[in-house]
Amino acid sequence: MVTQKLIKNILNTQFEDIPEEVKQHGIKSILNWMGVAIGASHHTSIDMLLSVKDEMGSNEDITIFGRREKADILNASLINGVSSHIFDFDDTHLDTIHHPSGPVAPVVFALAEKYNISISKVLHAFILGCEVELRISNAVYPSHYQLGWHITSSTGVFGSAVAAGIMLDLSEEELLYALGIAGTQSFGLREMFGTMTKPFHPGKAAQNGLLATLLAKRGFTSSKQVLEAKRGFANVLAPEHDLDKVNVNWGTDWELLKNAFKPYACGIVLHPSIDACIQLGKKVSAEDVDYIEINVNQYVLELTGKESPQTGLEGKFSIYHTAAVAFLDEDAGEQQYSDEKVNHPDVVAFRKKIKPVVNDRVKEEKAYAKLVKKNGEIIDIQIDHATGSIENPMDIEALERKFSILTTPIIGEEKTKKLIYVLKNMEEYSVEEIASLTTL
């Protein structure tokens, strides 16, 4: 039984069994996640969620990163998860286009703060929660994704439940129930991309998985074969799947090590095109460009084909806007995805020069750009591995710069520097000490 074998693998994996390389990548993942969560903590959508929380009379137990407000563990998990995905600047498992930290990190930090749980257990639960959701993603990708499911939330809910289960010491039977309750709450439609509802997905997955675990711990029953049953997750939501991938080489191969960090504030499928257009922007003046043809993977136009975005969020799903700002600004940070930037006349005019072409031979991490000047001269750029990919990763210094850019305007320079140090050495600190550095 796939689900039961997975639970046994989880319970048989102690913190000491996890390789140091994986632990260090887990710490980097948390550093990256917390930076983007704090950075987006004052977005309008977070204000809306806090307003609902206040109306419902939520307890004030758990830190909302980057804010003065607090919430109960379920609402804090939701809000911190939403915040971390607003900028689309979080981590990515390129094999499945999954953002693993968002559904898991909010839960482990919320539970640790409420129940005074050790940081080593936080890291243990975070790593295994991410590992589980990524392995389940491997089993159903690409069929599940092509149907229109947002895989970060639809499989992330399992990672959240597993992480919470480790934090709360669930038994084997309780964890089986938790996965079943989580699976029946699997959700997230790709139709929502480009709206506030996309970042809602990982936050709600975090909340749903935590709720599943809290119920299971109290004896709430569910199916014990949610992954493989005839009417279970894989058979219902993925016409083509390979559930052997859930448990294969457990403890030897670590999917978390494939978790990459973004240098640009948009979907990772756009990053090769960004790299290419930044290089072209350094070679040619905008007024000399006739057009730029970019050969891209099929997912680029499927996911980011908005030709005339009207908002910053829509701009993140537009190869036309993204390539234009990459050329003009030589960057694609959060500033390039403001409403003002999306509607700036120079950007609107230049994006008409962007001509993406789907090429079945182009893999997700590649792009081939051809700039044609008005005088007929042609300049070619080939990107084999985008900046931020596993093959061309951001180093720790780049991650720290990204963290600082995102968090300094929110919590100040002094707290930012201290928080970077503490997170890099998190096993020496408590969750309370970490949380105190994340608030105003």
N, C-alpha and C positions, 0 to 999 in steps of 0.2 A: 504494500500500500504506500503510495507516494507521500501522502500527507503524514502518515504515522512515521515513516522512515525519516522524513525531514525533521519532525519534532525530536526524534531520538538523536539525530545528528546535532541538533541545536543544544540539547541538554547534555550531550557528551562532550561539548566543546567548552572547555574552561578558558578563562582569560589567559592563563599561562600557556595554553595550547596555541594561541594566536601568534604568528611570527611577528617579530619586531618591525619588519618592513610594513606589514599590514597595519599595525598599531600606529606607526608614524603617518601612514597615508590617511588613516582615520582621523588623526589630529589635524592634518592639513585640511581635510574635508570639513571638519567642524569650524576651523578658523575661517575658511572661505564662506561657509554657510552663515556664520554669525555676522560677518561683515556685511553681507547682502541683506540680512534680516534687519540689522540696525539701520543700514542705509536707506531702506524703504519704509521705515517705521512711522513716518509722518505723511505717508501718502493718503489721499482722500479716502481710499477704500478702507484703510485701517481706522480712520476716524469713524466711518460708518459702522464697522464691526464693534468698535468700542461703545458707540452709542447704543447699539442693540444690547450689548452686554450690560450696560448701565440700566437700561429699561427692564431687563430681566432680573435685576437684583443679584448679580453674580458675586460670589465671595471674592475677597481681595487677597489671595494667597500667593500668587505666582507672578514673577516678573514678566512684563512685556518689554522685550529688548528695545532700547532706544526711547522708552516712554517713562513717564512718572506713574502711569496707571498700572494696576495689577488686576488679576482675574483668577477664577478657579482653574483647576488643571485642564478641564476640557476646553474652556474658552481660550486659555493661554496657548494651548497646543494649536488650536485653530488659528489664532491671530498671528502667532510667531511663524507658523507655517505659511500663511498667506503672504506675510511681509517678505519672507525669504525668496519668493518667486515673482514678486511684482516687477522687478527690473529685468527678469529673465537673464540674470547674471550669475545664477548658481551653477552647481556642478552638473556634469553630464556623462553618462555611460553611453558612449557613441554607438556601441553595438545595438542598442535598443532605444536610443534617444530618450533615456530615462534620467530623471534628476533625483538621485536617491536620498540626499540628506533632508530635503524638505518635509517628507512625511514622517521621518524618524527622529531627527534631532530635537524638534520641539517637545516631543513626548518624553525623551530621556531627561532633558533638563527640567521639565515641569515636575516629573515624579521625584527627581533627586532633590529639588528644592523643597517640595512638600514633605517628603519623608526623610530628609537628611541622609541620602544615599551617597556612597563614596564615588569619587570621580572614576576610579578604576572600573566600577560596575557600570557607570555611564558609558565609558568607552567600550566596554565589553558588549553591552546591549546595543549601542549604536552600530558597531561593526557587524554584529550578527544580524541585526534588523536590516541593514543595507544589503548584506550578502543574500539574505532570503528574498527580498523583493527583486533583486537583480537576477537571481537564478530563475525565479518564476517568470520574469520578463523574458529571459532567454528562451524559455519553454514555449511561449506563445507568440513571440515576435517572428516575422512581421505581420502574420495574419490578423492578430488582435488589433494591432495599430492601424492596419489598412481598413478595418471595419469602421474606424472612427473613434476608437477608445483612446483617451489620454492615459497612456501607460504609466505615467508617474503616479497618478492617483489610483488607477484601477488595480495595479499590483502593489503600489506603495502602502495601501491599507494593510497588507499582510506584514510588511516590514515594521510598520508601526505597532501592530499587535504583538509580534515576536519580541520587539525591543521592550515593550511594556511588560510582557510576560517575564522576561529575564529580570527586569528591575523589581518586579513584585514576587519573584520566586514561585511562579506557577508550577503545578505538577504537570506530568505528561498529559493526563486527561484534560486538565484545565486549558493547557495550551492548544490541544486539538479543538476544543470547543471555541477558544478565542479565534483561531484561524477560520473556523466555520462562520462565526458571527461576523468576522471581518469580511470574509468573502461575499457574504450576502449583502454587504454594504459597498461592494466594489462599484465604482462609478467614474464619470469624467468623460465628457464628449469633446472631441477636437473642434467641433463647431464653435466652441467658446473662445478659441484662440483669437487674440487681439482685443479681448474685453477684460473687465475686472474679474470675470468668472474663471479665467484660466489659472491665475494664482490662487484663487479660492480652492482649486482642486487639491493641491498637496496639503494645504491647511486642513481641509475637511477630511482627507485621508488620515492625517495624523490624529484628528479628533475621533474619527470613526474607529480606528484601530485601538486607540486607548479605551474608548467606551466598550469595545468588544472584550478587551482584557479585564476591565473592571467587572463586567457582567459575568464572565467565565469564572473569575475568582470567587464569585458568590454562588456558583453552581448552576448558572444559566446554561442550558444545554444547546447543542447544535449538532450538525453532521460531523463525523470524524474523518470524512474523506472529501473535503470540499474541493480539493484540486482535481482529483481524478474521477469522481463520480459521474454517472451518465448525465445527470442534470447539474453537475458541478461547474466550477469556474472555467476550466479549459474547454470542456465540450460545449458549453453554452456560448462562451465569449471568444473562442478562437477556433474556427473551422479546421485549421491546420496547426498542430502543436506536437511537441516532443517532450513529454514530462520526464523523460530520463535526464534531461538537462537540469532538473531541480536538485538532484542529489549527486550527480556525477562528480567524482574526484573531490568530494567534500573534505575540507581541511588541507587539501594539497593545492588546488587551484583557487585563487581568490578573485572574484569578480570586482571587489572593491578596488583592487589595484588598477583596474581599467577606468576608474572614475577620474575624469579630467576637469580642469578648472578654466573658466572662461576669461579671456582678456577683453571680451566685447560683450555689451549688454543686450544680447539677442540670442536667438536659437543658434545652436552650434552648427547647424547645417549651412548657415550663412558665413561662417568664419573663413573658409577658404576664399570666398569671393571678396570678403573684406581685405584680407591680406593682399590679394591681387590688386585691388583698386587703390589701396594705400601705396603700393609700390608704383602704380601707374601715375598717381597724383604727384609723386615726387619727380616724375620725369617730364610731365606735359602740363601746360597751362590749360585751364578749363576752357578758355575761349578758342583754343586750337583743336578741341575734340569734336569730331563729327559724330562718332558713336563708339560705345564699348560693348562688344559681344562677349558674353561669359557662358562657356559650356559648363553645365552644372549637373549634379545628380538629380534624379527624378523628384526627390523629396523637397528640393528647394522651391520649385514652383508649386508643388502640392501644398506645402506648409506656409510659404512666404510669397505668394503670388499676387498680393494686393498692389494693384498698379497705382491707385490714387488714395493713399492713406490720409486720413483727416486728423488723427490723434497720434500722440506718441506711442501708445500701446499698439495701434494699428501699424505704425512705422516699423515696429519690431518684427512684423510679419510681412514685410515688403522688401523683396530683393531690389526693387527699383530705388526705394528711399535709401536702403542700407548701402548699396553700392555707390550711390550719389554722395552721401555724407562721408563715406570712407575715402573717396577720391578728393572731395573738396576740403575736408577737415583733417584728413589723415588719421582718423580715429572713428570708433563706434562705441563710445562710452555712453553713460546715461544722458549726458548733455546733448548727444546727437539724437536722442529720442524724446525730446520735449515736444509739446504741441506746437510751440513757436517754430522750432527747427523744421518740423514736418511741413509746416505751411509757409516757410520762408520762400520768397519768389525765386531766389537763386537755386535752391534745392529742388523746387517743383520743376523748374525749367531743365535742370541737369538730369533729373531722373528720366526724362523723355529720351535721353541719349543712351540709356541702359537697355540692352537687348539680351536677356537671358535665353539660353537654348538648352533644352534637356538633351543630355547625351547619355544613353544607357551604359556606356563604357566608363563613365566618370563615377568613381566611388564617392561616398559621403565626405571623406576627408580631403578631396581634391577639387580643383577648379582650374580651368584654362581660359584666360582672358585675352582678347584681341582688341586693342585700341586702334581705331582708324582716325588719323588726323584729317583735317579739312584739305590738306595738301596731298592726301593720298598715302602718306607714310603710315606704316603699320608697326606697332610695338606689341609683342607677345609676352605674356607672363604665365608661367605654370606654377601652381601650388600643389605640392604632393602631400604635405602634412600641415594643416593649419596651425597657427600659433595657439597653444593651449591644449593641443591634442596629446595623447599619451606619447606619441613619437616625437613631438616637439613641445614639451610641457612648459608651463610657467614654473620658474624656480621659486624658492621660498621668498627671495627678495621681491620678486614681482607680485607674489601673493600679498606680502606685507604692504606694498605700495597700494595695491588695489583696496585692501582693507582700510588703509589710512584715508584714502580719497573718499571712501564711502562713509566712514564713521566719524571722522574729525568734525565735519559740520554739525553732527548730531550730539556727540558726547564730549567733544573737545580734544585737543591734542594730547594733554597729559593722560587722560583716561585711555585714549586710543593706544598710546605707546605702552602703557602698563598692561592693557588687555591683550595686546599682541604677545607680550612676554609671557603672561600668565597662561594663555591658551597654548602656546608652544611647549610649555612645561606644565601642562594641566594636571598631570598625575601628582604634582606636589601641592595642589591647591584644592579648596573645597568649592562646591557649586555656589555656596553663599558668597564666597570671595569673587568668583567669576561674575555672578549676577549683579553684585554691587557696582561693578565697573561698566555695566551695560546700560544703566539708567541715567536720567537727567538729574 
